[in-house]
Amino acid sequence: MNIKRDIAESMKDHVNEEDEGFFYNMHESLREILSSYNDTLKGRCSVCLEQFCEDEEQALEETFTDRKDLVRIDGCFHRFHLLCVYRDWFMRRHVEKDKFGNNIEFELADELRCPVCRSDVK
């Protein structure tokens, strides 16, 4: 799997198209390529930086959607361990002290956001 090669081949296939659907066809083929790459277990969680799958054979056999302990954010398609996203969204942060020794508490946000790009999660 080589995403750059696949995208280049897809672009080459659509270069000579004369019809008005050129951009639509290009968009659909790129979306298909990116979707297939986004469903692999290769890569790592952006929160804890651990690999999604340590075993290469298992990474080839299983897909990302087969695993119940992994989650993908719908809007931006960033991928995480479910526990990492849960910790980021619902667990209180470390309590810090100000220069006078008072505790500074951080409130949990009302809106859920992607831990990487901070886009709203719907």
KOLLOZA-320882 format. One record per atom (N, C-alpha, C): residue in three letters; atom name; x, y, z; residue number from 0. Coordinates in steps of 0.1 Angstrom, whole numbers, m for minus. Example, Ala and Ser with C-alpha at 12.3 -4.5 7.8 and 13.67 -1.06 7.14 Angstrom:
2
@aa->ALA | at->N | xx->132 | yy->m57 | zz->78 | i->0 $
@aa->ALA | at->CA | xx->123 | yy->m45 | zz->78 | i->0 $
@aa->ALA | at->C | xx->132 | yy->m33 | zz->78 | i->0 $
@aa->SER | at->N | xx->128 | yy->m22 | zz->71 | i->1 $
@aa->SER | at->CA | xx->137 | yy->m11 | zz->71 | i->1 $
@aa->SER | at->C | xx->129 | yy->0 | zz->79 | i->1 $
END
This chain:
122
@aa->MET | at->N | xx->8 | yy->m12 | zz->0 | i->0 $
@aa->MET | at->CA | xx->0 | yy->0 | zz->0 | i->0 $
@aa->MET | at->C | xx->9 | yy->12 | zz->0 | i->0 $
@aa->ASN | at->N | xx->7 | yy->20 | zz->m10 | i->1 $
@aa->ASN | at->CA | xx->15 | yy->33 | zz->m12 | i->1 $
@aa->ASN | at->C | xx->5 | yy->43 | zz->m16 | i->1 $
@aa->ILE | at->N | xx->1 | yy->52 | zz->m7 | i->2 $
@aa->ILE | at->CA | xx->m9 | yy->62 | zz->m9 | i->2 $
@aa->ILE | at->C | xx->m5 | yy->72 | zz->m20 | i->2 $
@aa->LYS | at->N | xx->7 | yy->76 | zz->m21 | i->3 $
@aa->LYS | at->CA | xx->12 | yy->86 | zz->m31 | i->3 $
@aa->LYS | at->C | xx->11 | yy->80 | zz->m45 | i->3 $
@aa->ARG | at->N | xx->15 | yy->67 | zz->m46 | i->4 $
@aa->ARG | at->CA | xx->14 | yy->60 | zz->m59 | i->4 $
@aa->ARG | at->C | xx->m1 | yy->59 | zz->m63 | i->4 $
@aa->ASP | at->N | xx->m9 | yy->55 | zz->m54 | i->5 $
@aa->ASP | at->CA | xx->m23 | yy->53 | zz->m58 | i->5 $
@aa->ASP | at->C | xx->m30 | yy->66 | zz->m62 | i->5 $
@aa->ILE | at->N | xx->m27 | yy->77 | zz->m55 | i->6 $
@aa->ILE | at->CA | xx->m33 | yy->90 | zz->m58 | i->6 $
@aa->ILE | at->C | xx->m28 | yy->94 | zz->m72 | i->6 $
@aa->ALA | at->N | xx->m15 | yy->93 | zz->m74 | i->7 $
@aa->ALA | at->CA | xx->m9 | yy->97 | zz->m87 | i->7 $
@aa->ALA | at->C | xx->m15 | yy->89 | zz->m99 | i->7 $
@aa->GLU | at->N | xx->m17 | yy->76 | zz->m97 | i->8 $
@aa->GLU | at->CA | xx->m24 | yy->67 | zz->m107 | i->8 $
@aa->GLU | at->C | xx->m38 | yy->72 | zz->m109 | i->8 $
@aa->SER | at->N | xx->m45 | yy->75 | zz->m99 | i->9 $
@aa->SER | at->CA | xx->m59 | yy->80 | zz->m100 | i->9 $
@aa->SER | at->C | xx->m60 | yy->93 | zz->m108 | i->9 $
@aa->MET | at->N | xx->m50 | yy->102 | zz->m105 | i->10 $
@aa->MET | at->CA | xx->m50 | yy->115 | zz->m112 | i->10 $
@aa->MET | at->C | xx->m47 | yy->112 | zz->m127 | i->10 $
@aa->LYS | at->N | xx->m38 | yy->103 | zz->m130 | i->11 $
@aa->LYS | at->CA | xx->m34 | yy->101 | zz->m143 | i->11 $
@aa->LYS | at->C | xx->m46 | yy->95 | zz->m151 | i->11 $
@aa->ASP | at->N | xx->m54 | yy->87 | zz->m144 | i->12 $
@aa->ASP | at->CA | xx->m66 | yy->81 | zz->m151 | i->12 $
@aa->ASP | at->C | xx->m76 | yy->91 | zz->m155 | i->12 $
@aa->HIS | at->N | xx->m77 | yy->102 | zz->m147 | i->13 $
@aa->HIS | at->CA | xx->m87 | yy->112 | zz->m149 | i->13 $
@aa->HIS | at->C | xx->m82 | yy->125 | zz->m157 | i->13 $
@aa->VAL | at->N | xx->m70 | yy->125 | zz->m161 | i->14 $
@aa->VAL | at->CA | xx->m64 | yy->137 | zz->m167 | i->14 $
@aa->VAL | at->C | xx->m71 | yy->140 | zz->m181 | i->14 $
@aa->ASN | at->N | xx->m73 | yy->129 | zz->m189 | i->15 $
@aa->ASN | at->CA | xx->m78 | yy->131 | zz->m202 | i->15 $
@aa->ASN | at->C | xx->m93 | yy->131 | zz->m203 | i->15 $
@aa->GLU | at->N | xx->m100 | yy->132 | zz->m192 | i->16 $
@aa->GLU | at->CA | xx->m115 | yy->132 | zz->m193 | i->16 $
@aa->GLU | at->C | xx->m119 | yy->146 | zz->m197 | i->16 $
@aa->GLU | at->N | xx->m128 | yy->147 | zz->m207 | i->17 $
@aa->GLU | at->CA | xx->m133 | yy->159 | zz->m212 | i->17 $
@aa->GLU | at->C | xx->m146 | yy->164 | zz->m206 | i->17 $
@aa->ASP | at->N | xx->m153 | yy->155 | zz->m200 | i->18 $
@aa->ASP | at->CA | xx->m167 | yy->158 | zz->m195 | i->18 $
@aa->ASP | at->C | xx->m167 | yy->167 | zz->m183 | i->18 $
@aa->GLU | at->N | xx->m179 | yy->172 | zz->m180 | i->19 $
@aa->GLU | at->CA | xx->m180 | yy->181 | zz->m168 | i->19 $
@aa->GLU | at->C | xx->m178 | yy->174 | zz->m155 | i->19 $
@aa->GLY | at->N | xx->m179 | yy->161 | zz->m155 | i->20 $
@aa->GLY | at->CA | xx->m178 | yy->154 | zz->m142 | i->20 $
@aa->GLY | at->C | xx->m164 | yy->151 | zz->m138 | i->20 $
@aa->PHE | at->N | xx->m154 | yy->158 | zz->m144 | i->21 $
@aa->PHE | at->CA | xx->m140 | yy->155 | zz->m140 | i->21 $
@aa->PHE | at->C | xx->m137 | yy->156 | zz->m126 | i->21 $
@aa->PHE | at->N | xx->m141 | yy->168 | zz->m120 | i->22 $
@aa->PHE | at->CA | xx->m138 | yy->170 | zz->m106 | i->22 $
@aa->PHE | at->C | xx->m145 | yy->161 | zz->m97 | i->22 $
@aa->TYR | at->N | xx->m158 | yy->158 | zz->m100 | i->23 $
@aa->TYR | at->CA | xx->m166 | yy->148 | zz->m92 | i->23 $
@aa->TYR | at->C | xx->m159 | yy->134 | zz->m93 | i->23 $
@aa->ASN | at->N | xx->m155 | yy->130 | zz->m105 | i->24 $
@aa->ASN | at->CA | xx->m149 | yy->117 | zz->m106 | i->24 $
@aa->ASN | at->C | xx->m136 | yy->116 | zz->m98 | i->24 $
@aa->MET | at->N | xx->m128 | yy->127 | zz->m99 | i->25 $
@aa->MET | at->CA | xx->m115 | yy->128 | zz->m92 | i->25 $
@aa->MET | at->C | xx->m118 | yy->127 | zz->m77 | i->25 $
@aa->HIS | at->N | xx->m127 | yy->135 | zz->m72 | i->26 $
@aa->HIS | at->CA | xx->m131 | yy->135 | zz->m58 | i->26 $
@aa->HIS | at->C | xx->m135 | yy->121 | zz->m53 | i->26 $
@aa->GLU | at->N | xx->m143 | yy->115 | zz->m61 | i->27 $
@aa->GLU | at->CA | xx->m148 | yy->101 | zz->m57 | i->27 $
@aa->GLU | at->C | xx->m137 | yy->91 | zz->m56 | i->27 $
@aa->SER | at->N | xx->m128 | yy->91 | zz->m66 | i->28 $
@aa->SER | at->CA | xx->m117 | yy->82 | zz->m66 | i->28 $
@aa->SER | at->C | xx->m107 | yy->85 | zz->m55 | i->28 $
@aa->LEU | at->N | xx->m104 | yy->98 | zz->m52 | i->29 $
@aa->LEU | at->CA | xx->m95 | yy->101 | zz->m41 | i->29 $
@aa->LEU | at->C | xx->m102 | yy->97 | zz->m27 | i->29 $
@aa->ARG | at->N | xx->m115 | yy->99 | zz->m26 | i->30 $
@aa->ARG | at->CA | xx->m122 | yy->95 | zz->m14 | i->30 $
@aa->ARG | at->C | xx->m121 | yy->80 | zz->m12 | i->30 $
@aa->GLU | at->N | xx->m122 | yy->73 | zz->m22 | i->31 $
@aa->GLU | at->CA | xx->m121 | yy->58 | zz->m21 | i->31 $
@aa->GLU | at->C | xx->m108 | yy->54 | zz->m17 | i->31 $
@aa->ILE | at->N | xx->m97 | yy->60 | zz->m23 | i->32 $
@aa->ILE | at->CA | xx->m83 | yy->57 | zz->m19 | i->32 $
@aa->ILE | at->C | xx->m81 | yy->60 | zz->m4 | i->32 $
@aa->LEU | at->N | xx->m85 | yy->72 | zz->0 | i->33 $
@aa->LEU | at->CA | xx->m82 | yy->76 | zz->14 | i->33 $
@aa->LEU | at->C | xx->m90 | yy->68 | zz->23 | i->33 $
@aa->SER | at->N | xx->m102 | yy->64 | zz->20 | i->34 $
@aa->SER | at->CA | xx->m111 | yy->56 | zz->28 | i->34 $
@aa->SER | at->C | xx->m104 | yy->42 | zz->31 | i->34 $
@aa->SER | at->N | xx->m98 | yy->36 | zz->20 | i->35 $
@aa->SER | at->CA | xx->m92 | yy->23 | zz->22 | i->35 $
@aa->SER | at->C | xx->m80 | yy->24 | zz->30 | i->35 $
@aa->TYR | at->N | xx->m72 | yy->35 | zz->29 | i->36 $
@aa->TYR | at->CA | xx->m60 | yy->37 | zz->38 | i->36 $
@aa->TYR | at->C | xx->m64 | yy->40 | zz->52 | i->36 $
@aa->ASN | at->N | xx->m76 | yy->47 | zz->54 | i->37 $
@aa->ASN | at->CA | xx->m80 | yy->51 | zz->68 | i->37 $
@aa->ASN | at->C | xx->m86 | yy->39 | zz->75 | i->37 $
@aa->ASP | at->N | xx->m88 | yy->28 | zz->69 | i->38 $
@aa->ASP | at->CA | xx->m94 | yy->16 | zz->75 | i->38 $
@aa->ASP | at->C | xx->m84 | yy->6 | zz->79 | i->38 $
@aa->THR | at->N | xx->m71 | yy->9 | zz->77 | i->39 $
@aa->THR | at->CA | xx->m60 | yy->m1 | zz->81 | i->39 $
@aa->THR | at->C | xx->m56 | yy->1 | zz->96 | i->39 $
@aa->LEU | at->N | xx->m50 | yy->m8 | zz->101 | i->40 $
@aa->LEU | at->CA | xx->m45 | yy->m7 | zz->115 | i->40 $
@aa->LEU | at->C | xx->m31 | yy->m1 | zz->116 | i->40 $
@aa->LYS | at->N | xx->m25 | yy->2 | zz->105 | i->41 $
@aa->LYS | at->CA | xx->m12 | yy->9 | zz->105 | i->41 $
@aa->LYS | at->C | xx->m14 | yy->23 | zz->110 | i->41 $
@aa->GLY | at->N | xx->m4 | yy->27 | zz->117 | i->42 $
@aa->GLY | at->CA | xx->m5 | yy->41 | zz->123 | i->42 $
@aa->GLY | at->C | xx->m5 | yy->40 | zz->138 | i->42 $
@aa->ARG | at->N | xx->m7 | yy->52 | zz->144 | i->43 $
@aa->ARG | at->CA | xx->m7 | yy->52 | zz->159 | i->43 $
@aa->ARG | at->C | xx->m17 | yy->62 | zz->164 | i->43 $
@aa->CYS | at->N | xx->m21 | yy->60 | zz->176 | i->44 $
@aa->CYS | at->CA | xx->m30 | yy->69 | zz->183 | i->44 $
@aa->CYS | at->C | xx->m23 | yy->83 | zz->185 | i->44 $
@aa->SER | at->N | xx->m30 | yy->93 | zz->182 | i->45 $
@aa->SER | at->CA | xx->m24 | yy->107 | zz->183 | i->45 $
@aa->SER | at->C | xx->m24 | yy->112 | zz->197 | i->45 $
@aa->VAL | at->N | xx->m30 | yy->105 | zz->206 | i->46 $
@aa->VAL | at->CA | xx->m30 | yy->110 | zz->220 | i->46 $
@aa->VAL | at->C | xx->m19 | yy->103 | zz->228 | i->46 $
@aa->CYS | at->N | xx->m18 | yy->90 | zz->227 | i->47 $
@aa->CYS | at->CA | xx->m8 | yy->82 | zz->235 | i->47 $
@aa->CYS | at->C | xx->4 | yy->78 | zz->227 | i->47 $
@aa->LEU | at->N | xx->3 | yy->80 | zz->214 | i->48 $
@aa->LEU | at->CA | xx->14 | yy->77 | zz->204 | i->48 $
@aa->LEU | at->C | xx->17 | yy->62 | zz->203 | i->48 $
@aa->GLU | at->N | xx->9 | yy->53 | zz->208 | i->49 $
@aa->GLU | at->CA | xx->11 | yy->39 | zz->207 | i->49 $
@aa->GLU | at->C | xx->5 | yy->34 | zz->194 | i->49 $
@aa->GLN | at->N | xx->12 | yy->23 | zz->188 | i->50 $
@aa->GLN | at->CA | xx->7 | yy->17 | zz->176 | i->50 $
@aa->GLN | at->C | xx->m7 | yy->11 | zz->178 | i->50 $
@aa->PHE | at->N | xx->m16 | yy->12 | zz->168 | i->51 $
@aa->PHE | at->CA | xx->m29 | yy->5 | zz->169 | i->51 $
@aa->PHE | at->C | xx->m27 | yy->m10 | zz->169 | i->51 $
@aa->CYS | at->N | xx->m17 | yy->m15 | zz->162 | i->52 $
@aa->CYS | at->CA | xx->m15 | yy->m30 | zz->162 | i->52 $
@aa->CYS | at->C | xx->0 | yy->m32 | zz->161 | i->52 $
@aa->GLU | at->N | xx->5 | yy->m40 | zz->170 | i->53 $
@aa->GLU | at->CA | xx->19 | yy->m43 | zz->170 | i->53 $
@aa->GLU | at->C | xx->23 | yy->m54 | zz->161 | i->53 $
@aa->ASP | at->N | xx->13 | yy->m64 | zz->159 | i->54 $
@aa->ASP | at->CA | xx->16 | yy->m75 | zz->150 | i->54 $
@aa->ASP | at->C | xx->13 | yy->m72 | zz->136 | i->54 $
@aa->GLU | at->N | xx->22 | yy->m74 | zz->127 | i->55 $
@aa->GLU | at->CA | xx->21 | yy->m70 | zz->113 | i->55 $
@aa->GLU | at->C | xx->10 | yy->m79 | zz->106 | i->55 $
@aa->GLU | at->N | xx->10 | yy->m92 | zz->109 | i->56 $
@aa->GLU | at->CA | xx->0 | yy->m101 | zz->103 | i->56 $
@aa->GLU | at->C | xx->m14 | yy->m98 | zz->107 | i->56 $
@aa->GLN | at->N | xx->m16 | yy->m94 | zz->120 | i->57 $
@aa->GLN | at->CA | xx->m29 | yy->m90 | zz->125 | i->57 $
@aa->GLN | at->C | xx->m33 | yy->m77 | zz->118 | i->57 $
@aa->ALA | at->N | xx->m24 | yy->m68 | zz->116 | i->58 $
@aa->ALA | at->CA | xx->m27 | yy->m55 | zz->109 | i->58 $
@aa->ALA | at->C | xx->m32 | yy->m57 | zz->95 | i->58 $
@aa->LEU | at->N | xx->m27 | yy->m67 | zz->89 | i->59 $
@aa->LEU | at->CA | xx->m31 | yy->m70 | zz->75 | i->59 $
@aa->LEU | at->C | xx->m45 | yy->m77 | zz->75 | i->59 $
@aa->GLU | at->N | xx->m48 | yy->m85 | zz->85 | i->60 $
@aa->GLU | at->CA | xx->m60 | yy->m93 | zz->85 | i->60 $
@aa->GLU | at->C | xx->m72 | yy->m85 | zz->90 | i->60 $
@aa->GLU | at->N | xx->m70 | yy->m77 | zz->100 | i->61 $
@aa->GLU | at->CA | xx->m81 | yy->m69 | zz->106 | i->61 $
@aa->GLU | at->C | xx->m82 | yy->m55 | zz->100 | i->61 $
@aa->THR | at->N | xx->m93 | yy->m49 | zz->101 | i->62 $
@aa->THR | at->CA | xx->m95 | yy->m35 | zz->97 | i->62 $
@aa->THR | at->C | xx->m97 | yy->m27 | zz->109 | i->62 $
@aa->PHE | at->N | xx->m96 | yy->m14 | zz->107 | i->63 $
@aa->PHE | at->CA | xx->m98 | yy->m5 | zz->118 | i->63 $
@aa->PHE | at->C | xx->m112 | yy->m6 | zz->124 | i->63 $
@aa->THR | at->N | xx->m122 | yy->m7 | zz->115 | i->64 $
@aa->THR | at->CA | xx->m136 | yy->m8 | zz->120 | i->64 $
@aa->THR | at->C | xx->m139 | yy->m21 | zz->126 | i->64 $
@aa->ASP | at->N | xx->m131 | yy->m31 | zz->125 | i->65 $
@aa->ASP | at->CA | xx->m133 | yy->m44 | zz->132 | i->65 $
@aa->ASP | at->C | xx->m130 | yy->m43 | zz->147 | i->65 $
@aa->ARG | at->N | xx->m122 | yy->m34 | zz->151 | i->66 $
@aa->ARG | at->CA | xx->m117 | yy->m33 | zz->165 | i->66 $
@aa->ARG | at->C | xx->m127 | yy->m24 | zz->173 | i->66 $
@aa->LYS | at->N | xx->m131 | yy->m29 | zz->184 | i->67 $
@aa->LYS | at->CA | xx->m141 | yy->m22 | zz->192 | i->67 $
@aa->LYS | at->C | xx->m134 | yy->m12 | zz->202 | i->67 $
@aa->ASP | at->N | xx->m121 | yy->m13 | zz->203 | i->68 $
@aa->ASP | at->CA | xx->m113 | yy->m4 | zz->212 | i->68 $
@aa->ASP | at->C | xx->m107 | yy->8 | zz->205 | i->68 $
@aa->LEU | at->N | xx->m111 | yy->10 | zz->192 | i->69 $
@aa->LEU | at->CA | xx->m106 | yy->21 | zz->184 | i->69 $
@aa->LEU | at->C | xx->m117 | yy->30 | zz->179 | i->69 $
@aa->VAL | at->N | xx->m115 | yy->43 | zz->178 | i->70 $
@aa->VAL | at->CA | xx->m125 | yy->52 | zz->174 | i->70 $
@aa->VAL | at->C | xx->m120 | yy->62 | zz->163 | i->70 $
@aa->ARG | at->N | xx->m128 | yy->65 | zz->154 | i->71 $
@aa->ARG | at->CA | xx->m125 | yy->75 | zz->144 | i->71 $
@aa->ARG | at->C | xx->m134 | yy->87 | zz->145 | i->71 $
@aa->ILE | at->N | xx->m129 | yy->99 | zz->145 | i->72 $
@aa->ILE | at->CA | xx->m138 | yy->111 | zz->146 | i->72 $
@aa->ILE | at->C | xx->m144 | yy->113 | zz->132 | i->72 $
@aa->ASP | at->N | xx->m157 | yy->115 | zz->131 | i->73 $
@aa->ASP | at->CA | xx->m164 | yy->116 | zz->118 | i->73 $
@aa->ASP | at->C | xx->m160 | yy->128 | zz->110 | i->73 $
@aa->GLY | at->N | xx->m159 | yy->139 | zz->115 | i->74 $
@aa->GLY | at->CA | xx->m156 | yy->151 | zz->107 | i->74 $
@aa->GLY | at->C | xx->m142 | yy->152 | zz->101 | i->74 $
@aa->CYS | at->N | xx->m132 | yy->148 | zz->109 | i->75 $
@aa->CYS | at->CA | xx->m119 | yy->150 | zz->105 | i->75 $
@aa->CYS | at->C | xx->m111 | yy->137 | zz->102 | i->75 $
@aa->PHE | at->N | xx->m117 | yy->126 | zz->106 | i->76 $
@aa->PHE | at->CA | xx->m112 | yy->112 | zz->104 | i->76 $
@aa->PHE | at->C | xx->m99 | yy->109 | zz->112 | i->76 $
@aa->HIS | at->N | xx->m96 | yy->117 | zz->123 | i->77 $
@aa->HIS | at->CA | xx->m85 | yy->113 | zz->131 | i->77 $
@aa->HIS | at->C | xx->m89 | yy->101 | zz->139 | i->77 $
@aa->ARG | at->N | xx->m79 | yy->92 | zz->142 | i->78 $
@aa->ARG | at->CA | xx->m81 | yy->79 | zz->148 | i->78 $
@aa->ARG | at->C | xx->m74 | yy->78 | zz->161 | i->78 $
@aa->PHE | at->N | xx->m81 | yy->72 | zz->171 | i->79 $
@aa->PHE | at->CA | xx->m76 | yy->71 | zz->185 | i->79 $
@aa->PHE | at->C | xx->m80 | yy->58 | zz->191 | i->79 $
@aa->HIS | at->N | xx->m73 | yy->55 | zz->202 | i->80 $
@aa->HIS | at->CA | xx->m79 | yy->44 | zz->211 | i->80 $
@aa->HIS | at->C | xx->m91 | yy->50 | zz->218 | i->80 $
@aa->LEU | at->N | xx->m101 | yy->42 | zz->220 | i->81 $
@aa->LEU | at->CA | xx->m113 | yy->47 | zz->226 | i->81 $
@aa->LEU | at->C | xx->m110 | yy->53 | zz->240 | i->81 $
@aa->LEU | at->N | xx->m102 | yy->46 | zz->248 | i->82 $
@aa->LEU | at->CA | xx->m99 | yy->50 | zz->261 | i->82 $
@aa->LEU | at->C | xx->m91 | yy->64 | zz->261 | i->82 $
@aa->CYS | at->N | xx->m83 | yy->66 | zz->251 | i->83 $
@aa->CYS | at->CA | xx->m76 | yy->79 | zz->251 | i->83 $
@aa->CYS | at->C | xx->m85 | yy->90 | zz->248 | i->83 $
@aa->VAL | at->N | xx->m95 | yy->89 | zz->239 | i->84 $
@aa->VAL | at->CA | xx->m105 | yy->99 | zz->237 | i->84 $
@aa->VAL | at->C | xx->m114 | yy->101 | zz->249 | i->84 $
@aa->TYR | at->N | xx->m117 | yy->90 | zz->256 | i->85 $
@aa->TYR | at->CA | xx->m126 | yy->92 | zz->268 | i->85 $
@aa->TYR | at->C | xx->m118 | yy->100 | zz->278 | i->85 $
@aa->ARG | at->N | xx->m105 | yy->97 | zz->280 | i->86 $
@aa->ARG | at->CA | xx->m98 | yy->104 | zz->290 | i->86 $
@aa->ARG | at->C | xx->m97 | yy->119 | zz->286 | i->86 $
@aa->ASP | at->N | xx->m95 | yy->122 | zz->274 | i->87 $
@aa->ASP | at->CA | xx->m94 | yy->136 | zz->269 | i->87 $
@aa->ASP | at->C | xx->m107 | yy->143 | zz->271 | i->87 $
@aa->TRP | at->N | xx->m118 | yy->137 | zz->269 | i->88 $
@aa->TRP | at->CA | xx->m131 | yy->144 | zz->269 | i->88 $
@aa->TRP | at->C | xx->m137 | yy->144 | zz->283 | i->88 $
@aa->PHE | at->N | xx->m136 | yy->134 | zz->291 | i->89 $
@aa->PHE | at->CA | xx->m144 | yy->133 | zz->303 | i->89 $
@aa->PHE | at->C | xx->m136 | yy->132 | zz->317 | i->89 $
@aa->MET | at->N | xx->m123 | yy->132 | zz->317 | i->90 $
@aa->MET | at->CA | xx->m116 | yy->131 | zz->329 | i->90 $
@aa->MET | at->C | xx->m110 | yy->145 | zz->333 | i->90 $
@aa->ARG | at->N | xx->m110 | yy->148 | zz->345 | i->91 $
@aa->ARG | at->CA | xx->m105 | yy->161 | zz->350 | i->91 $
@aa->ARG | at->C | xx->m90 | yy->162 | zz->348 | i->91 $
@aa->ARG | at->N | xx->m86 | yy->174 | zz->345 | i->92 $
@aa->ARG | at->CA | xx->m71 | yy->176 | zz->342 | i->92 $
@aa->ARG | at->C | xx->m64 | yy->177 | zz->356 | i->92 $
@aa->HIS | at->N | xx->m51 | yy->177 | zz->355 | i->93 $
@aa->HIS | at->CA | xx->m43 | yy->179 | zz->367 | i->93 $
@aa->HIS | at->C | xx->m46 | yy->193 | zz->373 | i->93 $
@aa->VAL | at->N | xx->m47 | yy->193 | zz->386 | i->94 $
@aa->VAL | at->CA | xx->m50 | yy->206 | zz->393 | i->94 $
@aa->VAL | at->C | xx->m36 | yy->213 | zz->395 | i->94 $
@aa->GLU | at->N | xx->m35 | yy->225 | zz->391 | i->95 $
@aa->GLU | at->CA | xx->m23 | yy->233 | zz->393 | i->95 $
@aa->GLU | at->C | xx->m25 | yy->243 | zz->404 | i->95 $
@aa->LYS | at->N | xx->m14 | yy->248 | zz->409 | i->96 $
@aa->LYS | at->CA | xx->m14 | yy->259 | zz->419 | i->96 $
@aa->LYS | at->C | xx->m9 | yy->272 | zz->413 | i->96 $
@aa->ASP | at->N | xx->m16 | yy->282 | zz->417 | i->97 $
@aa->ASP | at->CA | xx->m11 | yy->295 | zz->413 | i->97 $
@aa->ASP | at->C | xx->1 | yy->300 | zz->421 | i->97 $
@aa->LYS | at->N | xx->6 | yy->312 | zz->419 | i->98 $
@aa->LYS | at->CA | xx->18 | yy->317 | zz->427 | i->98 $
@aa->LYS | at->C | xx->15 | yy->319 | zz->441 | i->98 $
@aa->PHE | at->N | xx->2 | yy->319 | zz->445 | i->99 $
@aa->PHE | at->CA | xx->m2 | yy->321 | zz->459 | i->99 $
@aa->PHE | at->C | xx->m6 | yy->308 | zz->466 | i->99 $
@aa->GLY | at->N | xx->m5 | yy->297 | zz->459 | i->100 $
@aa->GLY | at->CA | xx->m8 | yy->284 | zz->465 | i->100 $
@aa->GLY | at->C | xx->m22 | yy->280 | zz->464 | i->100 $
@aa->ASN | at->N | xx->m30 | yy->287 | zz->457 | i->101 $
@aa->ASN | at->CA | xx->m44 | yy->283 | zz->455 | i->101 $
@aa->ASN | at->C | xx->m45 | yy->274 | zz->443 | i->101 $
@aa->ASN | at->N | xx->m55 | yy->265 | zz->444 | i->102 $
@aa->ASN | at->CA | xx->m57 | yy->255 | zz->434 | i->102 $
@aa->ASN | at->C | xx->m64 | yy->262 | zz->422 | i->102 $
@aa->ILE | at->N | xx->m59 | yy->258 | zz->410 | i->103 $
@aa->ILE | at->CA | xx->m65 | yy->263 | zz->397 | i->103 $
@aa->ILE | at->C | xx->m71 | yy->251 | zz->391 | i->103 $
@aa->GLU | at->N | xx->m85 | yy->251 | zz->390 | i->104 $
@aa->GLU | at->CA | xx->m92 | yy->239 | zz->385 | i->104 $
@aa->GLU | at->C | xx->m97 | yy->243 | zz->371 | i->104 $
@aa->PHE | at->N | xx->m95 | yy->234 | zz->362 | i->105 $
@aa->PHE | at->CA | xx->m100 | yy->236 | zz->348 | i->105 $
@aa->PHE | at->C | xx->m113 | yy->228 | zz->346 | i->105 $
@aa->GLU | at->N | xx->m123 | yy->235 | zz->341 | i->106 $
@aa->GLU | at->CA | xx->m136 | yy->229 | zz->339 | i->106 $
@aa->GLU | at->C | xx->m136 | yy->221 | zz->326 | i->106 $
@aa->LEU | at->N | xx->m144 | yy->211 | zz->326 | i->107 $
@aa->LEU | at->CA | xx->m145 | yy->203 | zz->313 | i->107 $
@aa->LEU | at->C | xx->m153 | yy->211 | zz->303 | i->107 $
@aa->ALA | at->N | xx->m149 | yy->210 | zz->291 | i->108 $
@aa->ALA | at->CA | xx->m156 | yy->218 | zz->280 | i->108 $
@aa->ALA | at->C | xx->m170 | yy->212 | zz->278 | i->108 $
@aa->ASP | at->N | xx->m179 | yy->221 | zz->274 | i->109 $
@aa->ASP | at->CA | xx->m192 | yy->217 | zz->271 | i->109 $
@aa->ASP | at->C | xx->m193 | yy->210 | zz->257 | i->109 $
@aa->GLU | at->N | xx->m185 | yy->214 | zz->248 | i->110 $
@aa->GLU | at->CA | xx->m184 | yy->208 | zz->235 | i->110 $
@aa->GLU | at->C | xx->m173 | yy->198 | zz->234 | i->110 $
@aa->LEU | at->N | xx->m175 | yy->187 | zz->227 | i->111 $
@aa->LEU | at->CA | xx->m165 | yy->178 | zz->225 | i->111 $
@aa->LEU | at->C | xx->m157 | yy->182 | zz->212 | i->111 $
@aa->ARG | at->N | xx->m144 | yy->181 | zz->213 | i->112 $
@aa->ARG | at->CA | xx->m135 | yy->185 | zz->202 | i->112 $
@aa->ARG | at->C | xx->m125 | yy->174 | zz->200 | i->112 $
@aa->CYS | at->N | xx->m121 | yy->173 | zz->187 | i->113 $
@aa->CYS | at->CA | xx->m110 | yy->164 | zz->183 | i->113 $
@aa->CYS | at->C | xx->m97 | yy->167 | zz->191 | i->113 $
@aa->PRO | at->N | xx->m91 | yy->158 | zz->197 | i->114 $
@aa->PRO | at->CA | xx->m78 | yy->161 | zz->204 | i->114 $
@aa->PRO | at->C | xx->m67 | yy->166 | zz->195 | i->114 $
@aa->VAL | at->N | xx->m68 | yy->164 | zz->182 | i->115 $
@aa->VAL | at->CA | xx->m57 | yy->168 | zz->173 | i->115 $
@aa->VAL | at->C | xx->m60 | yy->181 | zz->167 | i->115 $
@aa->CYS | at->N | xx->m71 | yy->183 | zz->160 | i->116 $
@aa->CYS | at->CA | xx->m74 | yy->195 | zz->152 | i->116 $
@aa->CYS | at->C | xx->m84 | yy->204 | zz->159 | i->116 $
@aa->ARG | at->N | xx->m89 | yy->200 | zz->170 | i->117 $
@aa->ARG | at->CA | xx->m99 | yy->208 | zz->179 | i->117 $
@aa->ARG | at->C | xx->m112 | yy->211 | zz->171 | i->117 $
@aa->SER | at->N | xx->m115 | yy->204 | zz->161 | i->118 $
@aa->SER | at->CA | xx->m128 | yy->206 | zz->154 | i->118 $
@aa->SER | at->C | xx->m139 | yy->200 | zz->162 | i->118 $
@aa->ASP | at->N | xx->m151 | yy->206 | zz->161 | i->119 $
@aa->ASP | at->CA | xx->m162 | yy->201 | zz->169 | i->119 $
@aa->ASP | at->C | xx->m166 | yy->187 | zz->164 | i->119 $
@aa->VAL | at->N | xx->m170 | yy->179 | zz->174 | i->120 $
@aa->VAL | at->CA | xx->m174 | yy->165 | zz->172 | i->120 $
@aa->VAL | at->C | xx->m189 | yy->166 | zz->173 | i->120 $
@aa->LYS | at->N | xx->m196 | yy->161 | zz->163 | i->121 $
@aa->LYS | at->CA | xx->m211 | yy->161 | zz->163 | i->121 $
@aa->LYS | at->C | xx->m216 | yy->148 | zz->167 | i->121 $
END
